[in-house]
Amino acid sequence: MSKVWLITGANSGFGRAFTEAAVAAGDVVVAAARRTESLDDLVAAHPDQVDPVALDVTDHAAIDRVVEELVERHGRIDVLVNNAGRTHVGSVEETTDEELRSLFDVHVFGPAALVRAVLPHMRARRSGAIVQLSSVGGQMSMAGFGAYSATKFALEGMSEALAAEVRPLGIDVLIVEPGAFRTNLFGNHSLSGDSLADYAETVGATRDYVLTGGGTQEGDPAKAAAAVLAALDADETPLRLALGDDAIDTILLHLEQVRGDLAAWEKTGRDTKLDA
């Protein structure tokens, strides 16, 4: 039986790739975007499989309404893909509260609201899958990406707990951690004010990469979408799926660094218990 997907940010990048892959598999996609006209070509090509919906993931009242309407229209939600997002560059010192909260609204509070909206329907059917678009930046961070990684770390922590809560109910959670893929993420970015000279060599390098790196990424979004569909169809869906050589190599290096710190300071850490 075909599946019913709800994909946010479905008009471009990973969202469009997921939509195209799901449609190719014979499924129905409720394609959510802030501007549905950007989905016109997909709707025209697949009028019975692509259902465009206007949705801003920071509008929680709209999320509840959209979910109820699509369940009434299609009968169920099999897969939720929390994909909508953007990036931000700035040192931690330069990043304002407003900038940080705005990013958390898109990457954490929006996905959380969508999860709350779809879970009652998935729990009732004892089936479903939730795909959380994180990043290699959800496992480690680097100068300039502090705010972005903070949101992805938060999304991963929430999703790891969610997976433990809903797995006994027949619902899978998949955290996707892409590296650099040929999407428009770098084109959809914000920057924190004027860069401070003291961060020119650290944050400045990241800023330059985001401003000039668009179109040079080696990752293929279509292959990423195929990998996600394969993970969802596997007998045992993994909790995390890293995508791209850069993501896998970076995460492995980060894990080695974490293990190194644990080993070097293990005795000190273990000696902190109360004396008998």
Summary of the structure (lengths in Angstrom):
residues: 276
radius of gyration: 19.7
end to end distance: 61.9
largest distance: 73.1
contacts: 904
relative contact order: 0.13
helix: 52%
strand: 17%
